[in-house]
Amino acid sequence: MQPASAPMNHEVDAAVVLSGQFDPRPYPFPYLAVVANLGTSGSMLSVLMTAVGMLKEHGWELVSVANTGGTVLQLTAFLKRA
């Protein structure tokens, strides 16, 4: 499967990172948000942190993790270029 081009917004779904559909190399911004929603298969935190680990191999560093979904559980990892 061909990796998708980088999104022109500042977030990407963790499942997209794990599936190899996100190529962080052409991503033009210094910060990136990786989102895992309640419907994500497996543990949301495990899925999110696995995606963060994959992005670390491409020069991204974890800054923080927060529940950004309000009343709906949604975890977001905030990363910056290392």
Steps between C-alpha positions, in 0.01 A plus 500: 500500500631843404537742795259791487635847454530705815181666617483875463347530845687428821355162597501140386312196629718249687349214297614670179856521637494132603371389160790673324270739315664811650845605383634762744798597284322761285291632792570876491427605860721479814218359716266205451200365692431125485143408596353172630122482537281277716419283196869416449557125517714393794593723789486864392814582697690202355396592146594863557838424655587247230430768238716745697780242506480457123519877451800521736693300240437792262626771736186583700502549878204462738409821684179400679185287492152630585134404484377745236157351444311678775214268595613240243831329573758601241872493574736730316879484504674825420837464330774732375786445263805395700 
